[in-house]
Amino acid sequence: MILIRTLLVLFTFSLGMAYSHTTHGYDLWMGYTIKTDAEILSNYSALAKSVYFPQNSEVLKAAQQELEKGFKDMLNIPVNFNKTLDPTNSLIVSKKDVLDPNILSLLSEKVGQQGNEGFVIESIRLKGKKVLVVAANTDVGILYGVFRLLRLLQTQENLNDIKISDSPKISLGMLNHWDNLDRTVALAQCQSSENQIPKPRILISSDIGGTDPDDFQSIIHLLMYADLFQIEGLVSSPYGEGRKKDILDMIDLYERDLPDLKRHAPTLPRPDSLRNLCKQGALAAATYKGYDQATEGSDWIIKCAKKDADGPLWVLVWGGLEDLAQALHDAPEIEKNIKIYWIGGPNKKWSINAYAYIAKNHPNLWIIEANATYRGWFMDSESSKELKGDNYYDNFIQGRGAMGKNFKNHYKGEIKMGDTPSLAYVMNGDPNNPLGESWGGSFIPIDRSSRTIFTGNSSTMDTVAAYGELEWRFTGPDLDIPRDSTCFTMEISSQIWPGYYLGDGTYAVRYSSKKPETGSYVTKSAIPELDAQKGQYVSITPWPGKTNSTDYPVGPHWYSDKLEPELFLGDQQGAKTVSKHRKAFLRDWAKRWQWLNK
């Protein structure tokens, strides 16, 4: 029973909940009772009518009790359990060693590969009938799987085509007792155990104040969830006119709201401690070589990465890669201490030289390159009316605190926050498993980063991968000027890109398309051979596309957007791995907005 109670407390901590009174383990975890529409209620009722759940241990008995209590407390639905597998079953909860091999063969994920505490939740078709399966290798895995299923019910997820393969990120060695014998846990124990659960260490590199206002929205979101993380750095990085002051301005708003927030999340950080973490990074995009000079921001990345601390430093890059590339250039040994989630796509276009430096010189970096997946955060064609991006502000944010009032200044309050999936990835799911389910998306390993080099001009006959690096090289005079000097420009889609001298009469310019497109370009230069060069290209998905001899080979921990066509939102690759969780994360955020008074 000690182990069972330990697991219940750990799941409570993993959700970052804080309460000021003694409460039951289930209520401490869930926090509120859901309300469902008729269709959802009908589907969940059908699920509970016949549940195959063989159990022969205290852990499995506890899992069964939690499942029964969850259905009762949230939905007022009784659960009909049986220990015999039959055609009436709508929900099957079972360990691998007692599960029918035919059912195991229907699961797309191999049960057991998720580790001793992992599980699979998947909807399958068994003899013509839809059946939901929760399977694991161990008793503990089943208990965690039941917790996840209840969380799915709480957030009103559609279970018809659910497919989850996951392993909890909480270690069992954190706690060794439950406070009371009646399945209750006291606040004193929660607080005394908090230090035993290391919060993810994060450093944000943001182009807030630059060309896109969505970083202001993302910083507000970060500050409202700051109790869940150990924030180690807030770096102002390119592209655009953004500066450290833009981050400091948002912390000022947070300070005004903090008294209300702290009543619900007492471990939120002090504003002064956050201000001390703000650093100014690079002010301009990197030249062709991909790095320039150390900045306050790049030095801070190195300092944080070299700390003797539990767990990796998660560097969440919301803009350009310049400060990260500089840090890796100046201290390449930090590569093993950091994990990166980068919002690529348009940011890759603006930061292509820094990206090229990292891909070429640090192929073994642990990195998620999210070029399109993140768009599932704000592409909401399938959202309910109250959660749509242009309604969410009026329904949940309007007039709440200083941050709520400020939110209206960015995209007129419409939800975008394209960088927030990087934070959501660390806060929900197992961040060490990019292939698993997470609010920040699900990814696949890639073994190369697309790169196409054109000698001279290209045309619509040249098809390349969207998000890949395009490089045009031209021959001109052998000038007596420093290498990496800017000598010409290339205009693409009304935007200007610098071209550089590589030496020995060779000139080059890099670009990356942020979406599938047919693009045109023209060059401009005082050097006749480089002036008025024209051409086109066609970029297509999926990324990384066909293999090219000039691609950058990357190591086993380079991840990017999933390839399956059914996971696209329009032409945005992998975006449905985020949008499928949109209801859950926006409702969770709505609860935090309720903490702020109007």
Salt bridges, closest charged atoms under 4 A:
GLU66 OE2 - ARG183 NH2 1.84
ASP73 OD2 - LYS69 NZ 2.77
ASP97 OD2 - LYS95 NZ 3.97
ASP139 OD1 - LYS95 NZ 3.00
ASP161 OD1 - LYS130 NZ 2.98
ASP166 OD2 - ARG148 NH2 2.60
GLU194 OE2 - LYS199 NZ 3.74
ASP212 OD2 - LYS416 NZ 2.97
ASP227 OD1 - ARG592 NH1 2.74
GLU232 OE2 - ARG201 NE 2.79
GLU232 OE1 - LYS307 NZ 3.47
ASP249 OD2 - LYS245 NZ 3.06
ASP252 OD1 - ARG275 NH2 2.87
GLU255 OE1 - ARG275 NH2 2.67
ASP260 OD1 - ARG263 NH1 2.41
ASP272 OD1 - ARG275 NH1 2.81
GLU296 OE1 - LYS244 NZ 3.75
ASP330 OD1 - HIS329 ND1 2.93
GLU333 OE2 - LYS306 NZ 2.90
GLU335 OE1 - HIS362 ND1 2.79
GLU369 OE2 - LYS348 NZ 2.77
ASP380 OD2 - ARG582 NH2 3.68
GLU386 OE2 - ARG587 NH2 3.36
GLU437 OE1 - LYS580 NZ 3.32
GLU437 OE1 - HIS581 NE2 2.98
ASP447 OD1 - ARG448 NE 3.82
GLU469 OE2 - ARG451 NE 3.49
GLU469 OE2 - ARG510 NE 2.97
GLU471 OE1 - ARG451 NH2 3.58
GLU471 OE2 - ARG473 NE 2.77
GLU471 OE1 - ARG510 NE 3.50
ASP504 OD2 - ARG483 NH2 3.50
ASP551 OD2 - ARG448 NH1 3.21
ASP588 OD1 - ARG151 NH2 3.49
